[in-house]
Amino acid sequence: MDIEERALSNQTGKWIAGIAFTFFIALLGYVLAMVPGFDHVGQLACAIIIAVVYRQFFGYPEAIRKGITFSSKKLLRLAIILYGLKLNIDVVLHDGLGLLARDALVIAFAILFTIWLAKIMKADKMISLLLGVGTGVCGAAAIAAVAPIVKSKDEDTAIGVGIIALMGTIFSIIYTLLRPLLPLEALDYGIWSGISLHELAHVAIAAEPAGKDALAIALLAKLGRVFLLVPLCFIFIYLMKRKNKGSEQNARIEFPWFLLGFILLSILGSYVFGHSIPVADSVMQGIYTVTTWLLTAAMVGLGLNVSLKDLRSKALKPLIAMTITSICLSILAYFIV
């Protein structure tokens, strides 16, 4: 083996090591999520916390940067594509059309209100925008989809995902505590949860105690918001091109091709798999599990870019803005159920 081949082999080894490192941290997040207290936070948030803590104590593992970057970029896009299988377009179009208008209102309110609050509070614009998107649409997946379009830094994306995961968990627990006190029928409570909580997992946590019917309508309402992620991304593409029109930056706004994969798998999952092509539930569940691990490993890659020193100065005001938005969104959703 000559020097050039050795160098290539060494680089490949470091690339594999970087990917393996993100999955190892994802595994630690999975284990931590089993600990009482952290079980409500979830694997994704636990893994990001571990990644951020690692960065503060040991620094960024520069030797395996390429592999880590591959996880945070390529694996992230693959996770979003696979996430499309969770969206049943047929169910949304047949049973959820009445909810789509409310979903659209919720998304518009969450994004615009968060941006407005951020402007008043002089909060970090990019993190606030990502938090508005995550609050309005579907948490981490929405932030991950929009981030490359709006040219978010990896650090800002990781901060946004971490905050959404944490606050969404807190709100879902609060919802379960409020349920017995609210004058809402089970189905109305399900709709309220589905159109106002942050992630699919948060909706499931909050709606499940109200019964199967409440959980079903809650997830349907949430799927409507996931459905609207695609047109929202195209709106951001248009706005970014318009903002950078005539500048060199405009040429660098690449079309997010992974969205086409998201749409394709949504169509296949809705009309092909389980219909013309039989697919066992265990297989689909396996794909969902792989999606979760890919997304977690990708978020670890992003979390390793976070500096706590910057987090304190950049994230506090966006966190406050997002919390206020989430509270107002819950109130708005309550009155439009």
C-alpha positions, 0 to 999 in steps of 0.5 A: 500500500503506497502513501496515497492509499494509506492516506485515503484509508486513514481518511475513510477510517476517520470518516467512519469513526465520526459517524460511529461517534454520533451514533454512540452519543445517540445510544447514550441518549437512548440509555439516559432517556430510560432514567426516571425524569429523563424518560419524559424528555426523550432520546433526541433531547438527551442525546443533544444534552450529552453532545453539548456537555461533551463539547464543553469538557472535551472540545470538538473532536476535530480528527473525526469532523468529516464523519460528524459533519456527514451525520449532521448533513447527509443523515439528517436529510435521509431522516427527513425523507424517511419521516415522510412515511409518517405522513398519511396524505390520504387520511389528512385529505379525507378526514383532516381537511376541516383541521387544515385551516386551523393548522395553517392558522396555528403555523402562521401565528407561531412563526409571525408572533415569535418573529415579532416578539424576537424583534421587540426583545432584540433576540437572535433572529435565526434561532427565534425563526427556527423556534417559531417554525418548530413550535408551529409545525412539527418540532425538530423535523421542521427545524431540520427541514427549514434550516438549510433553506434559511442558511442557519448555522449548525449551532443555531439549528442544534440550539433550536432543536434542543429548546423545542424538545425540552419545552415541548415535553414540559408543555405536554406534561402540563396538558395532561395535568390540565385535562381533568380541569378543562371543560373539554370533551375527549375529542375536543381535547385531542384536537386542542393537543394536536393543533398546539403541541410541538412534536408528534411525540408530545401530542401522543404523550398529552392525548393518550390519557384521554383515550384512543379516539382523542389520541387518533384525532390529535395525531390527525390534527398534528399530521395536518401540520406536518402536511403543511411543512412542504408548502411552508418550505417552498414559501421560505425558498421564495422569500430567501430568493426574493431577499437575496435577489441580485446578490451572489447569495441568491445563487447559493440558495440550493433547492432542498431536493430531500423535500422531494424524497419526503413527498415521494415517501409520503405518497408511497406510504399513503397509497402504495405500501400496505395497499398494492404492496403489502408491508408488515406493520413490524417493517414500518415500525422498524423504519420509524425506529431507524428514522429516530436513530438517524435523526438523533445521530444527526442532532448529535453532530449539530449539538457538538457545535454548541458552545455554552458561552454562546448559548447563554447569550444567544438562546435566553431571549429566543427561549422566552419568546418561544415560551410566550408564543407557546402559551399564547398558541395554546390559548388561541388553539383552545378557543378555535377547537 
